[in-house]
């Protein structure tokens, strides 16, 4: 498995997702959803061009998006490292929240 880095934005996104899910649906569901997002991260690191991923060069050079449940993980590969910029709900305006400045 290669390495990965979360941007400060992605770290905040994860914390907010976990907090919201626990508050709305409880600790068990929050834990399950967090594990689902973590599994998606592992899959991306193991195969950055995995099926279901989509190039999003319109947002940033080399940017890709991978949908997992109701969220999209925005990332790119730099050398042997996957840089995860954001983890956003599918209803968000991605062009307002993902760009070169959001990558680690």
LUMGU-327149 format. One record per residue: x, y, z of N, C-alpha, C in turn; residue number from 1; residue in one letter. Coordinates in steps of 0.05 Angstrom, whole numbers. Example, Ala and Ser with C-alpha at 12.3 -4.5 7.8 and 13.67 -1.06 7.14 Angstrom:
! residues 2
<atom <264,-114,156>,<246,-90,156>,<264,-66,156>,1,'A'>
<atom <257,-45,142>,<273,-21,143>,<258,1,157>,2,'S'>
This chain:
! residues 104
<atom <17,-24,0>,<0,0,0>,<18,25,0>,1,'X'>
<atom <10,45,-16>,<25,70,-16>,<17,87,8>,2,'X'>
<atom <27,111,7>,<22,129,30>,<0,149,22>,3,'X'>
<atom <-10,163,42>,<-30,184,36>,<-26,206,56>,4,'X'>
<atom <-37,229,49>,<-38,253,66>,<-65,266,65>,5,'X'>
<atom <-75,273,88>,<-100,288,89>,<-94,318,91>,6,'X'>
<atom <-108,334,76>,<-105,363,80>,<-119,371,106>,7,'X'>
<atom <-113,395,115>,<-127,405,139>,<-157,406,134>,8,'X'>
<atom <-165,411,109>,<-193,412,101>,<-206,384,104>,9,'X'>
<atom <-192,363,94>,<-202,336,95>,<-204,327,124>,10,'X'>
<atom <-185,334,141>,<-186,327,169>,<-211,339,182>,11,'X'>
<atom <-216,365,176>,<-239,378,187>,<-265,366,176>,12,'X'>
<atom <-265,359,150>,<-288,346,138>,<-295,320,152>,13,'X'>
<atom <-275,303,157>,<-280,278,171>,<-291,282,199>,14,'X'>
<atom <-280,301,213>,<-290,307,240>,<-319,316,239>,15,'X'>
<atom <-326,333,220>,<-353,343,218>,<-372,321,209>,16,'X'>
<atom <-364,304,191>,<-381,282,183>,<-386,263,206>,17,'X'>
<atom <-366,257,221>,<-369,239,244>,<-387,252,265>,18,'X'>
<atom <-383,277,271>,<-399,291,291>,<-428,292,283>,19,'X'>
<atom <-433,299,258>,<-461,301,248>,<-474,274,248>,20,'X'>
<atom <-460,253,239>,<-472,226,237>,<-479,216,265>,21,'X'>
<atom <-461,220,284>,<-467,211,312>,<-490,226,323>,22,'X'>
<atom <-491,252,319>,<-512,269,330>,<-539,261,318>,23,'X'>
<atom <-539,255,292>,<-564,250,278>,<-573,221,280>,24,'X'>
<atom <-554,202,278>,<-562,173,277>,<-549,156,298>,25,'X'>
<atom <-533,168,315>,<-522,152,338>,<-493,143,333>,26,'X'>
<atom <-481,134,355>,<-453,126,355>,<-448,102,337>,27,'X'>
<atom <-466,82,338>,<-462,58,321>,<-461,65,292>,28,'X'>
<atom <-480,82,283>,<-480,90,254>,<-456,107,248>,29,'X'>
<atom <-449,125,266>,<-426,142,262>,<-400,126,258>,30,'X'>
<atom <-397,106,275>,<-374,88,273>,<-374,73,247>,31,'X'>
<atom <-397,62,239>,<-399,47,214>,<-393,65,190>,32,'X'>
<atom <-403,90,190>,<-398,107,167>,<-369,116,166>,33,'X'>
<atom <-357,121,189>,<-328,127,190>,<-312,104,179>,34,'X'>
<atom <-319,79,186>,<-305,56,176>,<-308,53,145>,35,'X'>
<atom <-332,60,135>,<-337,59,106>,<-319,80,92>,36,'X'>
<atom <-317,104,103>,<-300,124,91>,<-270,116,92>,37,'X'>
<atom <-262,103,114>,<-235,93,117>,<-229,71,96>,38,'X'>
<atom <-248,53,92>,<-244,32,72>,<-241,44,44>,39,'X'>
<atom <-256,65,38>,<-254,78,12>,<-226,91,9>,40,'X'>
<atom <-215,103,31>,<-188,114,30>,<-168,92,24>,41,'X'>
<atom <-170,69,37>,<-152,47,32>,<-154,38,3>,42,'X'>
<atom <-178,36,-8>,<-182,28,-36>,<-169,48,-55>,43,'X'>
<atom <-172,73,-49>,<-160,94,-66>,<-129,92,-65>,44,'X'>
<atom <-118,89,-41>,<-89,87,-39>,<-79,63,-54>,45,'X'>
<atom <-93,40,-53>,<-85,16,-66>,<-88,17,-96>,46,'X'>
<atom <-107,33,-106>,<-113,35,-134>,<-125,62,-140>,47,'X'>
<atom <-109,83,-144>,<-119,110,-147>,<-138,114,-171>,48,'X'>
<atom <-137,97,-191>,<-155,99,-214>,<-176,77,-213>,49,'X'>
<atom <-185,70,-189>,<-204,48,-186>,<-230,55,-200>,50,'X'>
<atom <-244,34,-209>,<-270,39,-221>,<-289,55,-203>,51,'X'>
<atom <-303,73,-215>,<-321,90,-200>,<-308,118,-195>,52,'X'>
<atom <-282,119,-197>,<-268,145,-194>,<-271,161,-220>,53,'X'>
<atom <-270,187,-217>,<-273,204,-240>,<-253,227,-240>,54,'X'>
<atom <-241,232,-263>,<-222,255,-265>,<-237,281,-262>,55,'X'>
<atom <-226,299,-246>,<-238,325,-241>,<-217,347,-244>,56,'X'>
<atom <-204,347,-268>,<-184,367,-274>,<-195,395,-275>,57,'X'>
<atom <-222,397,-277>,<-235,423,-276>,<-232,437,-249>,58,'X'>
<atom <-227,421,-228>,<-224,431,-201>,<-195,437,-194>,59,'X'>
<atom <-177,419,-202>,<-148,422,-196>,<-133,402,-213>,60,'X'>
<atom <-109,408,-220>,<-93,390,-236>,<-90,362,-223>,61,'X'>
<atom <-97,341,-238>,<-95,314,-228>,<-116,306,-208>,62,'X'>
<atom <-135,323,-203>,<-156,317,-183>,<-174,295,-193>,63,'X'>
<atom <-181,277,-175>,<-200,256,-180>,<-221,256,-158>,64,'X'>
<atom <-245,245,-164>,<-266,243,-143>,<-275,214,-143>,65,'X'>
<atom <-279,204,-118>,<-290,178,-114>,<-314,179,-96>,66,'X'>
<atom <-337,170,-105>,<-362,171,-90>,<-364,147,-72>,67,'X'>
<atom <-370,153,-46>,<-375,132,-27>,<-400,140,-11>,68,'X'>
<atom <-421,125,-13>,<-446,131,0>,<-455,159,-9>,69,'X'>
<atom <-458,178,10>,<-468,205,4>,<-445,225,2>,70,'X'>
<atom <-420,216,1>,<-397,235,1>,<-379,228,-23>,71,'X'>
<atom <-363,248,-30>,<-343,245,-50>,<-316,252,-38>,72,'X'>
<atom <-296,235,-44>,<-269,240,-35>,<-254,252,-58>,73,'X'>
<atom <-242,275,-54>,<-227,289,-75>,<-198,286,-69>,74,'X'>
<atom <-183,275,-89>,<-155,268,-84>,<-139,271,-110>,75,'X'>
<atom <-113,269,-107>,<-95,266,-130>,<-70,251,-122>,76,'X'>
<atom <-56,241,-141>,<-32,225,-136>,<-7,243,-142>,77,'X'>
<atom <11,244,-123>,<36,259,-127>,<58,239,-120>,78,'X'>
<atom <72,230,-140>,<93,209,-135>,<79,184,-126>,79,'X'>
<atom <87,174,-103>,<74,150,-92>,<55,156,-69>,80,'X'>
<atom <46,181,-67>,<29,190,-45>,<2,200,-56>,81,'X'>
<atom <-19,191,-43>,<-46,201,-50>,<-52,225,-31>,82,'X'>
<atom <-57,248,-43>,<-64,272,-28>,<-94,275,-28>,83,'X'>
<atom <-106,273,-4>,<-135,276,-2>,<-141,305,7>,84,'X'>
<atom <-155,319,-11>,<-160,347,-7>,<-185,352,9>,85,'X'>
<atom <-207,339,2>,<-233,343,14>,<-249,318,14>,86,'X'>
<atom <-269,317,33>,<-289,296,33>,<-315,311,37>,87,'X'>
<atom <-330,313,15>,<-354,330,15>,<-380,315,9>,88,'X'>
<atom <-401,324,21>,<-428,313,15>,<-434,318,-14>,89,'X'>
<atom <-449,299,-26>,<-455,301,-55>,<-471,325,-62>,90,'X'>
<atom <-484,338,-43>,<-500,362,-49>,<-484,388,-50>,91,'X'>
<atom <-459,387,-43>,<-442,411,-42>,<-435,421,-70>,92,'X'>
<atom <-428,446,-72>,<-418,458,-97>,<-388,453,-97>,93,'X'>
<atom <-379,433,-111>,<-351,425,-109>,<-332,447,-119>,94,'X'>
<atom <-341,462,-139>,<-323,483,-150>,<-318,505,-130>,95,'X'>
<atom <-334,507,-109>,<-330,527,-88>,<-312,517,-66>,96,'X'>
<atom <-309,490,-64>,<-295,478,-41>,<-270,462,-48>,97,'X'>
<atom <-265,458,-74>,<-241,442,-82>,<-225,458,-102>,98,'X'>
<atom <-199,460,-97>,<-181,474,-115>,<-153,469,-107>,99,'X'>
<atom <-134,480,-121>,<-106,476,-115>,<-99,482,-86>,100,'X'>
<atom <-112,502,-75>,<-106,510,-47>,<-116,490,-26>,101,'X'>
<atom <-133,471,-34>,<-143,452,-15>,<-126,427,-12>,102,'X'>
<atom <-107,424,-30>,<-90,400,-28>,<-67,405,-8>,103,'X'>
<atom <-59,382,5>,<-37,385,25>,<-11,393,13>,104,'X'>
